[in-house]
Amino acid sequence: MKEKHNPFIVPEGYFDNFTVEMMARIDAYEESGRKTQRAKKVSLSDAVRRYTRYAIGVAASVAFFAVITKSAPVEKAAPQPVDKSVYMQASASDQVYDYMDLNANNVYDYVSTID
């Protein structure tokens, strides 16, 4: 059986002094006087105000859209009479489509009706 190859290799002795080195870095950082950044606290009232503004903006947009669409009524055009003889004529494209729509069972029936 093949041995599994571990692609993550740590140099020898890396963790021997890891804790001591890390604590030294932390101490050096604290002595340098830099302050750590803390996460910004957001109060519930700030979040409620923000989402209230969003809701008012959405409601105003919907109301504006409703006013615009209702203010201009669209007149429907009167239906035009259609010449029904157009539907009775079979064009060449209709015949091609009918031929393409055939399957192997009724091809011979269609070819025999063309004559």
C-alpha positions in Angstrom: 0.0 0.0 0.0 1.3 3.5 -0.8 2.0 5.9 2.0 -0.1 9.0 2.1 1.9 12.1 1.2 1.1 15.1 3.5 1.6 18.3 1.5 1.5 20.4 4.7 5.0 20.1 6.2 6.1 22.1 9.3 9.8 22.7 9.7 11.4 20.7 12.5 11.4 22.5 15.9 8.8 25.1 14.8 6.5 24.5 17.7 9.3 24.1 20.3 9.5 27.8 21.0 6.2 28.9 19.4 4.5 29.9 22.7 7.5 31.9 24.0 7.9 33.7 20.6 4.2 34.5 20.3 4.0 35.9 23.9 7.1 38.0 23.2 5.5 39.4 20.1 2.3 40.2 22.0 4.3 41.9 24.8 6.3 44.0 22.2 3.0 45.0 20.6 1.5 46.1 23.9 4.6 48.0 24.9 4.6 49.9 21.6 1.5 51.7 22.7 -0.7 50.8 19.8 -4.3 50.2 20.7 -6.1 47.3 19.3 -9.1 48.1 17.1 -12.4 47.1 18.6 -15.5 46.3 16.6 -17.9 49.2 16.2 -20.9 48.8 18.4 -24.2 49.5 16.7 -27.1 50.1 19.0 -30.5 48.7 18.2 -32.0 52.1 17.8 -29.4 53.0 15.1 -30.3 49.8 13.2 -34.0 50.4 13.6 -33.6 54.0 12.2 -31.6 52.7 9.3 -34.1 50.1 8.3 -37.0 52.5 8.9 -35.4 54.9 6.3 -35.0 52.0 3.9 -38.7 51.1 4.3 -39.8 54.7 3.8 -37.7 54.8 0.6 -39.3 51.6 -0.7 -42.8 52.8 0.1 -42.2 56.1 -1.5 -40.9 54.4 -4.7 -43.9 52.1 -4.8 -46.3 55.0 -4.4 -44.5 57.0 -7.0 -44.6 54.1 -9.5 -48.3 53.6 -8.7 -49.1 57.2 -9.3 -47.3 57.3 -12.6 -48.9 54.1 -14.0 -52.4 55.2 -12.9 -52.2 58.8 -14.2 -51.9 58.0 -17.9 -54.6 55.6 -18.9 -53.8 53.6 -22.0 -56.4 53.6 -24.7 -56.9 50.3 -26.4 -57.0 50.3 -30.2 -60.2 49.0 -31.8 -59.7 45.6 -33.2 -59.1 45.5 -37.0 -61.1 43.2 -39.2 -59.1 40.2 -40.4 -59.4 38.7 -43.8 -60.0 35.0 -43.0 -59.0 33.9 -46.5 -55.4 34.5 -45.4 -55.7 31.6 -43.0 -57.0 29.2 -45.6 -54.0 29.6 -47.9 -51.1 27.3 -47.4 -47.8 28.9 -48.1 -44.6 27.1 -49.1 -43.2 27.6 -45.6 -46.3 25.9 -44.1 -45.7 22.9 -46.4 -42.1 22.7 -45.4 -43.0 22.8 -41.7 -45.6 20.1 -42.2 -43.0 17.9 -44.0 -40.4 18.5 -41.2 -43.1 17.6 -38.6 -43.6 14.2 -40.1 -42.2 11.1 -38.5 -41.1 7.9 -40.3 -44.5 6.3 -40.1 -46.5 8.8 -42.2 -43.9 10.1 -44.6 -45.2 7.9 -47.4 -48.8 8.9 -46.8 -47.8 12.6 -47.1 -45.7 12.0 -50.3 -48.6 10.1 -51.9 -51.1 13.1 -51.3 -48.8 15.6 -53.0 -49.6 14.3 -56.5 
